Amino acid sequence: MLAINDLSRLVRNERSRIMAAIARVVDRGWFVLGPELETFETEFARYCGVAHAVGVANGTDAIELALRALGVACGDEVIVAANAGFYSTTALRAIGAQPVYADVDQRHLNIDPAAAAMAITPHTKAIIATHLYGRMADVAGLRELCSRHGLALLEDCAQAHGARRGGIVAGAWGDAAAFSFYPTKNLGALGDAGLVTCPDDRIALRLRRLRQYGWKDKYVAIDGPARNSRLDEIQAAVLRERLPTLDERNKRRREIAITYAAVRHPAITHPDVDGDDYIAHLYVVRTSHREALREHLRGRGIASDVHYPVLDADQPVLCGQIARCALPVSAQATAEIVSLPCYPEMTDAEVSRVSDALATWKP
C-alpha cells in the first residue's frame, strides 16, 4: 500500500546527518534551552525574514502562547476558520477565550476576510489566519481588516513552512505566527516541536517568559498564566539539519501536485497549484463521491485520508457551548475533501500510479 506519507524514507536518506546532530547534543550534555535552540531560532527567524523566533514544545502551545503574548485573555473572542482540525480552538479553550467561526473561501478553503469582517463584535481581540493544506490565506486582506479594527493577526503556519507571497514568507505577515514541527510537516522534527515568530521585541520577550513558568529570572515568575513549553536541544538540532533542504523539498512537493492537477476528471476538483504561496503540505481534491474514490484508490493499493472530517464548530465537546453560525462553504467542503499521497520521497513511478488511478476512476 502506498502510504499517505512515509517518514521512514526521509530518515533513511538523512540518517548520518541526523545521527551526527543528535550525537552533538549528547556529547555536549546540554539538553534544554541551549545553543542548538538558540541557533535554530536565529536561523529560522532569518529564513522567515522576521526579528524573532521563539521555540516551544509543540504547535498547539505555539498558538496558545502567541495569543497570550498578543493580549488575548479569558472572555475575549477570536475569529477562526471552522475547517482546520480544532487546533486553534484547543488553544483558545485553554485560555478561556471564545472561538468565533467564520466561513472559508470556495477556491482555497481558507478563512474568507469578508466572512471574518461579518463576525467582528466589540469583544473581538484577534483573527487567526490558518494557511490550510500549504496554501497561504489572504493575509493581505486579513491584515488590512485587523488594522482597520484594531485587532491582532496571528498566522497559523503549521502547514505552510516556506510558502511565499510577493517574496514575503508565511510567518512574516502577522503580529505573530505559530509553527508546528510535528514529524509530518514540511519541516518536521523527530517528535513534537513548535515555534512562534514575531517582529516585536516586547512580544518576543513575553513569549520567552510564558514558555518557562513566566520567569523573568530563574525562579522569579512575573508573567502568566504561563507553562513549561520548551523546544528541546535534540529536536532543535534535527530541525537545523533539515531547514537548509526545506525549499528543495517544497519544490518536489509542488512538482507532484502539478502532475496530479494535470489529470482532468469530471467528478474531481483539484486545488490550484500555481505560485510559491502553495507548498503542497497536503494535496486535497474534492468530489461528491468521496467514499467511492477512496475505495477505488484502496483497490489500487493507494492510501488516502480526510483532513478534516468534522468541522471545529461541530465537535462533540462543544455541544451546546458555542453558537453554531451558518458555514455553508466549510460544511460542503468537509463532505467532499480527500487527501492524496504527496511527499518528496515519492518516486516518479508512484506519482504516475496515483495519477493513473485518478484518471481511470469511474464513479
C-alpha positions in Angstrom: 0.0 0.0 0.0 1.4 3.4 -1.0 1.2 5.4 2.3 -0.3 8.9 2.6 3.2 9.8 3.9 6.3 7.6 4.6 8.6 9.3 7.1 11.0 6.3 7.1 12.2 7.2 3.6 13.2 10.7 4.7 15.0 9.3 7.8 16.9 6.8 5.7 18.0 9.5 3.3 19.5 11.7 6.0 20.3 9.2 8.7 24.0 10.0 9.0 23.4 13.8 9.3 20.6 13.3 11.9 22.7 10.9 14.0 25.6 13.3 13.9 23.3 16.2 15.1 21.9 14.1 17.9 25.4 13.0 18.9 26.5 16.6 19.0 23.8 17.3 21.6 24.5 14.2 23.7 28.3 14.9 23.7 27.7 18.5 24.8 25.4 17.4 27.7 23.1 20.4 27.4 19.5 19.3 26.6 17.1 22.2 27.2 17.3 25.9 26.2 20.9 25.6 24.9 22.9 26.6 21.9 21.1 24.4 19.4 17.8 26.0 20.1 19.3 29.5 20.2 21.0 28.9 16.8 17.9 27.4 15.3 15.8 30.3 16.5 18.2 32.7 14.8 18.3 30.7 11.6 14.6 30.2 11.3 13.9 33.9 12.0 16.4 34.8 9.2 14.7 32.3 6.9 11.3 33.9 7.6 12.6 37.4 7.4 11.4 38.4 11.0 13.2 39.7 14.0 12.3 36.9 16.4 11.7 33.2 16.7 10.8 31.5 20.0 10.9 27.7 20.2 8.2 26.0 22.2 7.1 22.4 22.8 4.5 21.9 20.0 2.3 23.7 17.5 -0.7 24.0 19.8 1.3 25.6 22.5 2.7 27.9 19.9 -0.8 29.1 19.1 -1.8 29.4 22.7 1.3 31.3 23.9 1.3 33.5 20.8 -2.3 34.5 21.6 -1.5 35.2 25.3 1.5 37.2 24.3 -0.7 39.3 21.9 -3.0 40.0 24.9 -5.9 37.6 24.3 -7.4 36.7 27.6 -10.3 34.8 29.1 -13.6 36.0 27.7 -12.1 37.6 24.5 -13.4 36.5 21.1 -11.1 35.3 18.4 -12.2 34.7 14.8 -11.1 31.4 13.3 -11.8 29.1 10.3 -14.0 26.1 11.2 -12.4 23.5 9.0 -8.8 23.5 10.4 -8.6 20.5 12.7 -9.6 22.0 16.1 -6.1 23.1 16.9 -6.8 26.8 17.3 -10.0 26.0 19.2 -8.0 23.8 21.6 -5.6 26.7 22.3 -8.4 29.2 22.7 -10.2 26.9 25.2 -7.0 26.6 27.2 -7.0 30.4 27.5 -10.8 30.7 28.2 -11.3 32.7 25.0 -14.2 32.2 22.7 -13.7 30.9 19.1 -16.0 32.6 16.6 -16.2 30.7 13.4 -16.1 32.4 10.0 -16.7 30.6 6.7 -13.9 30.0 4.2 -13.5 30.9 0.5 -14.7 28.4 -2.1 -11.4 28.4 -4.1 -8.8 27.6 -1.4 -10.8 26.8 1.7 -9.0 29.4 3.8 -10.7 31.9 6.1 -12.6 34.5 4.0 -11.8 38.1 5.0 -15.4 39.1 4.1 -16.8 36.4 6.4 -14.3 37.4 9.1 -15.4 41.0 8.9 -19.0 40.0 9.5 -18.0 38.1 12.6 -16.4 41.0 14.4 -18.0 42.2 17.6 -16.9 44.6 20.4 -15.4 41.6 22.1 -13.2 40.5 19.2 -9.5 40.6 20.0 -7.8 38.8 17.1 -8.1 36.8 13.9 -6.3 33.6 13.2 -5.3 33.0 9.6 -4.7 29.3 9.1 -2.7 28.5 6.0 -4.6 25.3 5.2 -3.0 22.4 3.2 0.0 24.5 2.5 -1.9 27.3 0.7 -1.5 30.8 2.2 -4.6 32.5 3.3 -5.4 36.1 2.1 -3.1 37.6 4.7 -3.0 41.0 3.0 -6.8 41.2 3.2 -6.8 40.0 6.8 -4.0 42.3 7.8 -5.9 45.3 6.4 -9.1 44.1 8.2 -7.2 43.8 11.5 -5.6 47.2 11.1 -8.9 48.8 10.5 -10.5 47.3 13.6 -7.5 47.3 15.9 -7.2 43.5 16.1 -4.2 41.3 16.3 -3.5 38.9 13.4 -2.0 35.5 14.2 -0.9 33.3 11.4 -1.1 29.5 11.9 1.7 28.3 9.7 1.7 24.7 10.7 1.1 23.6 7.2 2.9 26.4 5.3 6.6 26.3 6.1 8.3 28.1 3.3 5.3 29.4 1.4 5.7 32.9 0.0 3.6 35.6 -1.5 5.2 38.6 -3.1 8.5 37.4 -1.7 7.2 37.6 1.9 7.4 34.2 3.7 4.4 32.8 5.7 5.1 33.8 9.3 6.1 37.4 8.4 2.7 38.8 7.8 1.0 38.9 11.1 1.7 40.3 14.6 2.9 36.8 15.4 2.9 33.4 13.7 2.7 29.8 15.1 4.5 26.9 13.6 4.3 23.2 14.3 7.3 20.9 13.5 5.3 17.7 14.0 7.1 15.0 12.0 4.7 15.0 9.1 5.1 18.8 8.5 7.1 20.1 5.5 9.8 21.0 8.1 9.4 18.2 10.7 11.2 17.2 13.9 11.6 13.6 15.2 8.8 14.3 17.7 6.7 17.3 18.9 8.1 20.8 18.5 6.8 24.3 17.8 7.8 27.9 17.4 6.5 31.4 17.3 7.8 34.2 15.1 7.1 37.8 15.6 8.5 41.3 14.7 8.1 43.0 18.0 10.7 42.9 20.8 8.1 43.1 23.6 6.1 40.2 22.2 9.2 38.1 21.9 10.3 38.9 25.4 6.8 37.9 26.7 6.9 34.7 24.8 10.2 33.7 26.3 8.7 34.3 29.7 5.5 32.5 29.0 7.2 29.3 27.7 9.0 28.9 31.0 6.7 29.5 34.0 6.5 33.3 33.5 10.1 33.7 34.8 11.9 37.0 34.5 14.9 35.4 36.2 15.3 31.8 37.4 12.6 31.0 39.9 11.1 34.6 39.7 7.7 34.4 38.0 6.4 37.8 36.9 4.0 36.9 34.0 1.2 34.4 33.3 -0.7 32.3 33.1 2.4 30.6 31.8 3.5 27.0 31.3 6.5 24.8 30.7 6.8 24.6 26.9 10.3 24.3 25.5 11.7 23.0 22.2 14.4 20.7 23.4 18.0 20.6 22.1 17.8 17.3 20.2 14.7 18.5 18.2 16.4 21.9 17.5 19.5 20.1 16.2 17.4 17.9 13.9 15.5 21.0 12.6 18.7 22.8 12.0 19.8 19.9 9.7 16.6 19.9 7.8 16.0 23.6 7.4 18.5 24.1 4.5 16.7 21.5 2.4 13.2 22.9 3.0 12.9 24.8 -0.2 14.1 22.0 -2.4 11.7 19.5 -0.7 8.8 22.0 -1.2 9.8 22.2 -4.9 9.4 18.5 -5.2 6.0 18.6 -3.4 4.8 21.2 -6.0 6.1 19.0 -8.9 3.9 16.2 -7.6 1.0 18.5 -7.2 1.3 19.8 -10.7 1.4 16.2 -12.1 -1.8 15.3 -10.2 -3.5 18.6 -11.2 -3.0 17.7 -14.9 -5.4 14.8 -14.6 -8.8 16.1 -15.8 -11.8 14.3 -14.4 -15.4 15.5 -14.4 -16.0 14.3 -10.8 -12.8 15.6 -9.3 -11.9 19.2 -8.4 -8.2 19.8 -8.0 -6.6 22.6 -5.9 -4.8 25.5 -7.5 -1.1 24.5 -7.7 0.4 27.6 -9.2 2.7 30.0 -7.3 5.1 30.0 -4.4 2.2 30.6 -1.9 1.3 26.9 -2.2 3.8 24.3 -0.9 1.6 21.2 -1.1 1.7 20.2 2.5 -1.4 18.2 1.6 -2.8 17.5 -1.9 -6.5 17.7 -1.3 -9.1 17.1 -4.1 -12.8 17.4 -3.8 -15.6 15.1 -5.1 -19.2 14.4 -4.2 -18.4 10.7 -4.4 -15.7 10.6 -1.8 -16.1 7.1 -0.5 -16.2 5.7 -4.0 -13.0 7.4 -4.8 -11.3 6.2 -1.7 -12.4 2.7 -2.3 -11.1 2.9 -5.9 -7.7 4.1 -4.5 -7.6 1.4 -1.9 -8.2 -1.2 -4.7 -5.1 0.3 -6.5 -3.0 0.0 -3.3 -3.1 3.7 -2.6 -3.9 5.2 0.8 -5.9 8.4 1.3 -7.2 10.5 4.2 -9.6 13.2 5.1 -8.3 16.5 6.5 -10.6 17.1 8.3 -13.9 15.1 8.6 -15.6 17.2 11.3 -15.9 21.0 11.4 -14.5 22.6 14.6 -17.9 24.0 15.3 -19.5 20.5 15.2 -17.0 18.8 17.5 -19.0 16.9 20.2 -17.0 18.5 23.0 -18.5 21.9 22.1 -22.1 20.7 22.0 -24.3 23.5 23.4 -21.4 25.7 24.4 -20.9 27.8 21.2 -23.5 29.3 18.9 -23.4 27.5 15.6 -23.4 30.0 12.7 -24.1 29.2 9.1 -20.9 27.9 7.4 -22.1 26.6 4.0 -18.8 26.5 2.2 -17.0 24.9 5.1 -19.7 22.3 5.5 -19.9 21.4 1.8 -16.1 21.0 1.6 -15.9 18.8 4.7 -18.1 16.3 3.0 -16.0 16.3 -0.2 -12.3 16.5 0.6 -9.8 13.7 0.0 -6.1 13.9 0.7 -3.8 12.0 -1.7 -0.2 10.9 -1.1 2.2 13.9 -1.6 5.6 13.9 -0.1 9.1 14.5 -1.6 10.3 10.9 -1.3 7.7 9.6 -3.6 9.1 8.1 -6.8 8.0 9.2 -10.3 6.5 5.8 -10.8 4.4 6.2 -7.6 3.2 9.6 -8.7 2.2 8.2 -12.0 0.4 5.4 -10.3 -1.7 7.9 -8.3 -2.4 9.9 -11.4 -3.4 6.8 -13.4 -5.8 5.8 -10.6 -7.5 9.2 -10.7 -7.8 9.2 -14.5 -9.3 5.7 -14.6 -11.8 6.2 -11.8 -15.4 5.7 -12.8 -17.8 6.9 -10.0 
